Structures are given as C-alpha cells and as structure tokens.
Amino acid sequence: MNICDIIMKTKRRTELSENEIRFIVDGFVSGEIPDYQMAAWLMAVCVGSLTEKETGYLTSAMRDSGNVLDMSEVKGVTVDKHSTGGIGDKTSLVIAPICASCGIKVPKMSGRGLGFTGGTIDKLESIPGFEVNVDFEKYTQIIDSVGTAIIAQSGNLVPADKKMYALRDVTATVDSIPLICSSIMSKKLATGADCILLDVKTGSGAFMKSYSDAVRLAELMVKTGRSAGKKCRALITDMDEPLGNCIGNALEVIEAVEILKGKKKDRLTELCIALSANMLEIAGAGNIDQCEEMVRRAVSEGKALEKFSEMIEAQGGDIEFINDYSEIFKAEYSYEVRSSIDGYIASINSEEIGYCSLMAGAGRKQKDDKVDYSAGIVLNAGKGDKVKKGDLLMTIYSSTVYELSEIGNRALDAVIISDTVPDIMPVVYKIIK
C-alpha cells in the first residue's frame, strides 16, 4: 500500500477498505508514516469526511493500537459513560455511585482538564488522600466489590489517539465529526465496558455548538459502538448555560455531594437522574420508568451517598469532607458580582464564565499548570430568575486577590438581563437509541 494513493482516494471521496485504514493508523503509530503525510490525510478527511463504515474501521484500528482492557473478572453488567464536556459538568461524580447502588458496575477512566476547569480527575484529587493512579488489578477489584471506581487513564490505551489528536490540534483538523467520533469511541471501546452511554452536549458552552452537529455526532457514535458489539445510547443535552451552580474542582465535588444527599432539585439533578436511568435501562435493570424510580429511591434512601463514600474510602480518600466541606474548600479570597439592573436573567454565556474560572485558577492554560482546587465560581442565580439591582449573581473564589475585580467585571458582562422572562429549554433534548 502507498500512503499517497490512500490520501488521494480520501480526497476524491473513494471509500477506503479496513486494511487501508489499519495501514494508516499502524504506520502512523510506528513512525513509518510521517506527520506531514498523516496531516494531509486528516485534512482530506476534514474536507471530504468519512463514511460510517470507514469511521467504524478507523475507530477499531485506533482501539487496537494499544491495550484493550478485559473486564471479564468483574461480575455483572458494566456500563461506562462519556460526556463531551461543558462548564460545570460533574455528572460522573453523581451517576457512578447512583448506578452502582442500583446494582450495575460502573468502570470509569477519566482525564485531567486542559482549559476552563479541571477534569473529573482534578475534581477527585481535591479530596484529601484520594488516589487516582490505581493499577488495573486493584481497579477491577474495587469495581467488583464497591460497584464503581474512577481512576486516571493509564497504560498503553489508544496511543493512536494521543498522536493523532496532538497533530489535529495544530493542523486545524479537530472539527471533523468522524474524527471526533473515532477519538471518543476508540477510548470507550478500549476500556472494556459492556454498555456505553453518551452525553453529547450542545449550546454556547459545548464543543458542539449547533444542535444538528450534536445529533450527527451522537448518531454516528451510537452506530459505531453497536458495530463494535456494544450496547450504546446517546442523550443530546443542553449546555447553553453552566451546568449547576458551581464551577471549579472542590466546589463541584461539594455540589455533587449535595445532589447525592437529596438537597438539590435543579437542572443538574434532573440531568443526573436522566443519565442514571438510561444507564440502568441499557444494562437491563428494567424499563425507563422503573429505572428512574430506582434512581430516585437510591438518592432518597441514602444508598447513593453511601456508595460514594465506599468508593472514596476504597481509593484512599478521607470521607470526613462529606459532612464538613471546609476539609476541601479553603479559598483565601472571594469577590461578589452583583446585578447592576432589575430584570430577568435572559442568558449566561457558559464559555465566558468558564474563562473567568480559568482566570481565577480553576483550570490550566498549559498542561503542566497546577490547579487551584478551591478556585471557581458559585452562581446564585440562573437563566429565568428575577433579579433586582444589587442582588448577588455569583461569587468568585481564588487563592490570589490579583485580577479578581477584572474577572468579576468580565463575569458580569457574561450575564444578560432583560425585561422579559426567557424561554427555558429542556435539559435533555433528544435520546438516540
């Protein structure tokens, strides 16, 4: 095979065979295909796209470029969940213990954040003693005994994606739906769960800004997962405003605990219930109504919170913070942002609020940057709420006083207040089965 011929075929939108796509992936990982030729092929894909069949071939080849985890030692049905991410998304911290308390096994490998806020692993590392670097044997043992474990991705999982994404990031080829699909699904397939639930977000604070693109991506990922022999489902969910009231690592852990305690009844809680119920249904726990009832009962009876505590202890964490949040939240400085006018909150620019949390120290500008676990933003009002001049809109927390007023001014500009009550969109737009 010749890489130039393959690039030409993709450019002319001639469907590639499975062998041709494996040739590309294997050659790039081994170094036989140089960056400049891989970049040319990625651009050809970006301009001309891939068929569903080609996307499936690419996903499988990327999965097989490294280790594929064997979860057969874990008794019961395993369900993994992936979110395309967004500002304030801490759903994994809630749904993993909920689903585990309902009898299914939830293996979860997550990453650290690069951008506005920390990833799931950064959030968990704000808990004293919590160990995210766990070997595979201990990982499966915890899942089998507790029902869930959340650890940092380690080992030789999907090296093709690491190399390809690094190249895509510097060649303007990130925004290709087939490439996004293959990147996500190759990692999900490599982690070995029986079922996969996908949370595909759309809106101002999401990677997929347009609803139609979010649907296209979700449908393609579901088809790709099923072609690989997995039970797969996707929810299209709203990310046109921050998810929940808290943005920042320790703050988001606290908010997750409040949901598990049954103390929050908001859009974030509604989303967590929907995701958990769909995870239970694809695992065969019952129909969707039965599964939703199981989820609500797990929270109201305290079983989900208990399971969360078990997971924390199993991974070396100190559970004292569950009853005393000062154990993990020690922000030195704070800045209050207040409304300058009367009216109704028409919108909150999620991306801008995310950038403000980054400026406060909650995220990373460079991959080696240290995260300020206590930094972040607590929103006191959301879309549709009536506010008066002087009302508290949000509080910004940081370990440094530098730039707090500047951050506050930018955060205030991200909140649009109008004379009329805005339309409130559903938190779940569509379910793709």
C-alpha positions in Angstrom: 0.0 0.0 0.0 1.0 3.6 -0.6 0.0 6.4 1.7 -0.1 8.9 -1.1 -2.6 6.7 -3.0 -4.7 6.5 0.2 -4.6 10.3 0.7 -5.7 10.7 -3.0 -8.6 8.2 -2.5 -9.9 10.1 0.5 -9.5 13.4 -1.2 -11.6 12.0 -4.1 -14.1 10.5 -1.6 -13.4 7.0 -2.6 -14.2 4.6 0.3 -11.2 3.0 1.9 -11.0 -0.6 2.9 -10.4 -1.8 6.5 -6.9 -2.8 5.6 -6.1 0.6 4.1 -7.3 2.4 7.3 -5.4 0.0 9.5 -2.3 0.6 7.3 -2.7 4.4 8.0 -3.1 4.0 11.8 -0.5 1.4 12.3 2.0 3.2 10.1 1.5 6.5 11.9 1.9 4.9 15.4 5.0 3.1 14.4 6.5 6.2 12.8 6.6 4.8 9.3 4.1 7.4 8.1 5.5 10.8 9.0 3.4 13.7 10.5 3.2 15.7 7.2 1.5 12.7 5.4 -0.8 12.0 8.3 -1.7 15.7 8.4 -2.5 15.6 4.7 -4.8 12.6 5.2 -6.5 14.2 8.2 -7.2 17.4 6.2 -8.6 15.3 3.4 -10.9 13.6 5.9 -11.9 17.0 7.4 -12.7 18.4 3.9 -14.3 15.3 2.4 -15.5 13.3 5.5 -15.6 9.5 6.0 -18.4 7.1 5.5 -20.0 5.3 8.5 -18.2 2.1 7.5 -14.8 4.0 7.3 -15.4 5.6 10.7 -16.0 2.2 12.2 -12.8 0.9 10.6 -10.8 3.9 12.0 -12.3 3.5 15.5 -11.4 -0.2 15.6 -7.9 0.4 14.3 -7.3 3.1 16.9 -8.7 0.9 19.7 -6.4 -1.9 18.7 -3.3 0.4 18.6 -2.8 -0.3 22.3 -4.1 -2.4 25.1 -7.8 -3.3 25.3 -8.9 -3.9 28.9 -10.5 -7.2 29.8 -13.3 -6.6 32.4 -14.5 -10.2 32.5 -13.3 -10.5 36.1 -15.9 -8.0 37.1 -19.2 -9.8 38.0 -22.3 -8.3 36.4 -23.0 -5.8 33.6 -20.6 -3.0 33.2 -21.7 0.4 31.9 -19.4 3.3 31.0 -20.5 6.9 30.4 -18.9 9.6 28.4 -19.7 13.3 28.2 -18.4 15.7 25.6 -17.9 18.1 28.4 -19.0 21.6 29.4 -18.8 24.2 32.1 -19.8 22.8 35.5 -20.2 19.2 34.3 -19.7 17.0 37.3 -22.3 14.3 36.4 -19.8 11.4 36.6 -19.4 12.1 40.3 -23.1 11.6 40.8 -24.2 9.0 38.4 -21.4 6.5 39.1 -22.4 5.9 42.8 -26.1 6.1 41.9 -25.9 3.4 39.3 -23.5 1.3 41.5 -26.0 1.5 44.4 -28.7 0.1 41.9 -26.7 -3.0 41.2 -24.7 -2.3 38.0 -21.0 -1.9 37.7 -19.6 1.5 36.5 -15.9 1.4 35.5 -14.7 5.0 34.8 -11.4 6.2 33.4 -11.2 9.9 33.2 -8.8 12.7 32.4 -7.4 15.9 33.8 -8.7 19.1 32.3 -6.9 21.4 29.9 -8.9 24.6 29.7 -11.5 26.3 31.7 -11.8 23.9 34.7 -10.2 20.7 35.8 -11.4 17.3 34.6 -13.1 14.6 36.7 -9.7 13.5 38.0 -8.8 17.0 39.1 -12.1 17.3 41.0 -11.5 14.0 42.8 -7.9 15.0 43.6 -9.3 17.9 45.7 -10.4 15.2 48.2 -7.6 14.5 50.7 -5.9 11.2 50.1 -7.9 10.2 47.1 -5.8 8.0 44.8 -6.5 8.3 41.1 -3.5 6.3 39.9 -4.6 2.8 40.5 -3.3 -0.3 38.8 -5.7 -2.4 36.7 -5.9 -5.3 39.2 -6.9 -3.0 42.1 -9.2 -1.1 39.7 -11.2 -4.2 38.8 -11.2 -5.3 42.5 -12.8 -2.0 43.6 -15.4 -2.1 40.8 -16.3 -5.7 41.7 -16.6 -5.1 45.4 -17.9 -1.5 45.6 -19.6 -1.2 42.2 -17.6 1.7 40.8 -14.1 3.2 40.6 -13.0 6.4 38.9 -9.3 6.5 38.0 -6.9 8.3 35.7 -6.4 6.8 32.3 -3.1 4.9 32.4 -1.1 2.3 30.5 -0.9 1.9 26.7 -4.5 2.7 25.9 -5.2 4.0 22.4 -1.8 5.5 21.6 -3.0 6.3 18.1 -5.5 8.8 19.5 -2.8 10.6 21.6 -0.6 11.0 18.5 -3.5 11.9 16.1 -5.1 14.4 18.4 -1.8 16.2 19.0 -1.5 16.5 15.3 -5.1 17.5 14.7 -4.7 20.2 17.4 -2.0 22.0 15.4 -3.4 21.4 11.9 -7.0 22.8 12.2 -8.5 19.3 11.8 -10.2 18.9 15.2 -13.7 19.8 14.0 -14.4 16.7 11.9 -17.4 14.6 13.2 -15.9 11.2 12.0 -12.6 12.1 13.6 -14.3 13.2 16.9 -16.3 10.0 16.9 -13.3 7.8 16.4 -11.3 9.6 19.1 -14.1 9.2 21.7 -15.3 5.7 20.8 -11.8 4.1 20.4 -11.1 5.1 24.0 -14.5 3.9 25.2 -14.2 0.6 23.4 -10.6 0.1 24.8 -11.8 0.4 28.4 -13.9 -2.8 28.0 -17.4 -2.0 29.4 -20.4 -4.0 28.1 -22.5 -0.8 27.5 -21.8 2.8 26.8 -23.9 5.8 27.5 -23.0 9.1 25.7 -23.9 12.6 26.9 -23.5 14.8 23.9 -23.8 18.5 24.8 -24.9 21.4 22.6 -25.0 25.1 23.1 -22.7 28.1 23.9 -20.7 26.2 26.4 -20.3 23.0 24.4 -17.8 21.7 21.9 -20.8 21.1 19.5 -22.3 24.5 19.3 -25.1 23.5 16.9 -27.9 21.1 17.7 -27.7 19.4 14.3 -24.0 18.7 14.6 -24.6 17.3 18.1 -27.2 14.9 16.7 -24.9 13.9 13.8 -22.1 13.1 16.2 -24.4 11.2 18.7 -25.9 9.1 15.9 -22.6 8.2 14.5 -21.1 7.3 17.9 -24.1 5.1 18.7 -23.8 3.3 15.3 -20.0 2.9 15.7 -20.4 1.5 19.2 -23.1 -1.0 18.1 -21.0 -2.1 15.1 -18.3 -3.0 17.7 -20.7 -5.2 19.6 -21.6 -2.8 22.5 -25.0 -1.7 23.7 -24.9 2.0 23.1 -27.2 5.1 23.6 -26.8 8.8 23.5 -28.6 11.8 25.1 -28.4 15.2 23.5 -28.3 17.7 26.4 -28.3 21.4 27.0 -25.1 23.4 27.6 -26.3 26.9 26.8 -25.7 27.8 30.4 -23.4 26.4 33.1 -24.5 23.1 34.5 -25.4 23.5 38.1 -24.4 26.4 40.4 -20.7 25.5 40.9 -17.7 25.8 38.6 -14.4 24.7 40.0 -12.9 21.5 41.4 -13.7 21.3 45.1 -16.8 23.3 44.5 -18.1 20.8 42.0 -17.4 17.9 44.4 -19.4 19.7 47.1 -22.3 20.2 44.7 -22.2 16.5 43.7 -22.4 15.5 47.3 -25.4 17.9 47.8 -27.2 16.1 45.0 -26.4 12.7 46.5 -27.8 14.0 49.8 -31.0 14.8 48.0 -30.7 18.5 48.8 -30.8 19.8 45.2 -33.7 19.9 42.8 -32.5 21.6 39.7 -31.5 21.1 36.1 -28.2 19.4 37.1 -30.1 17.0 39.3 -32.6 16.3 36.6 -29.8 15.5 34.1 -28.1 13.2 36.6 -31.4 11.3 37.1 -31.9 11.0 33.3 -28.4 9.8 32.6 -28.5 7.3 35.5 -31.9 5.9 34.5 -30.7 5.4 30.9 -27.6 3.7 32.1 -29.7 1.3 34.1 -32.1 0.6 31.3 -29.4 -0.3 28.7 -27.9 -2.6 31.4 -31.2 -4.4 31.5 -32.3 -3.3 35.0 -35.9 -2.5 33.8 -37.8 -0.1 31.6 -37.1 3.6 31.8 -39.9 4.4 34.3 -38.7 1.6 36.6 -35.1 2.7 36.3 -35.9 6.3 37.1 -37.8 5.2 40.2 -34.8 3.1 41.3 -32.6 6.2 40.8 -34.8 8.5 42.9 -35.1 5.9 45.6 -31.3 5.3 45.7 -30.8 9.0 46.5 -33.8 9.5 48.9 -32.8 6.4 50.9 -29.1 7.4 51.1 -27.8 4.4 49.3 -26.1 6.5 46.5 -24.3 8.7 49.1 -23.2 5.6 50.9 -21.8 4.1 47.7 -20.0 7.4 47.0 -18.4 7.1 50.5 -17.4 3.5 49.8 -15.7 4.5 46.6 -13.8 7.3 48.2 -12.6 5.1 51.0 -11.6 2.3 48.6 -9.4 4.7 46.8 -7.7 6.1 49.9 -9.8 9.2 50.3 -10.9 10.8 53.6 -14.7 10.9 53.7 -14.8 13.5 56.5 -15.4 16.2 53.9 -18.8 14.9 53.2 -20.1 16.4 56.4 -17.5 19.2 56.7 -16.9 20.9 53.4 -14.1 23.1 54.9 -11.9 20.0 54.7 -11.6 20.5 50.9 -12.7 24.1 50.3 -10.2 26.7 51.6 -10.4 29.6 49.2 -8.4 32.6 50.5 -10.2 35.3 48.6 -13.6 36.0 47.2 -15.3 38.6 45.1 -19.1 39.2 44.8 -20.7 40.0 41.5 -24.0 41.9 41.8 -26.6 42.9 39.3 -26.5 46.4 38.0 -30.2 46.5 36.9 -33.6 44.9 37.6 -34.9 42.2 35.3 -34.8 38.6 34.3 -31.7 36.6 33.5 -32.0 36.0 29.8 -28.8 34.1 29.3 -25.5 33.2 30.9 -22.6 32.8 28.5 -21.1 29.5 29.6 -17.9 29.9 27.7 -17.2 33.3 29.3 -18.0 32.0 32.8 -15.6 29.1 32.1 -12.9 31.6 31.1 -13.5 33.5 34.3 -13.0 30.3 36.3 -9.8 29.7 34.4 -8.5 33.2 35.3 -9.4 32.5 38.9 -7.1 29.4 38.8 -9.6 26.6 38.5 -8.2 25.3 35.1 -5.0 25.1 33.1 -3.6 27.2 30.3 -0.7 24.8 29.8 -0.9 21.0 30.5 1.7 21.3 33.3 0.0 24.1 35.1 -1.1 23.5 38.7 -4.8 23.7 39.5 -6.1 25.8 42.4 -8.6 23.3 43.8 -10.6 25.9 45.8 -10.8 28.4 42.9 -14.0 28.7 41.0 -17.4 30.4 40.8 -20.7 29.8 42.6 -23.7 31.1 40.7 -26.5 32.4 42.9 -29.0 32.9 40.0 -29.7 31.2 36.7 -31.5 31.7 33.5 -35.1 32.8 34.0 -34.6 34.1 37.6 -35.8 37.5 38.5 -33.2 39.8 40.0 -33.1 43.3 41.4 -30.3 45.8 41.2 -27.7 44.9 43.9 -28.7 41.2 44.1 -25.9 38.7 44.3 -25.4 37.0 40.9 -22.3 35.0 41.7 -19.2 34.7 43.9 -15.7 34.2 42.5 -13.2 32.3 44.7 -9.4 32.2 44.3 -6.2 31.8 46.2 -5.0 35.1 44.8 -6.6 38.6 45.0 -4.9 39.6 41.8 -7.3 40.4 39.0 -10.4 39.4 41.0 -12.2 42.7 40.2 -11.3 42.3 36.5 -12.6 38.7 36.5 -15.8 40.0 38.2 -16.4 42.6 35.5 -16.0 40.1 32.8 -18.3 37.6 34.6 -20.9 40.4 34.9 -20.8 41.0 31.2 -21.5 37.3 30.6 -24.9 37.7 32.3 -27.6 39.2 30.0 -30.6 40.7 31.9 -33.8 41.6 30.1 -37.3 42.9 30.9 -39.0 39.7 29.8 -38.9 36.1 31.0 -36.8 33.9 28.6 -37.9 30.5 27.3 -36.4 27.8 29.4 -35.1 24.9 27.2 -35.3 21.2 28.4 -32.1 19.8 29.9 -32.5 16.7 27.6 -33.3 17.5 24.0 -33.3 14.0 22.5 -32.5 10.4 23.2 -30.9 8.4 20.5 -31.3 4.6 20.9 
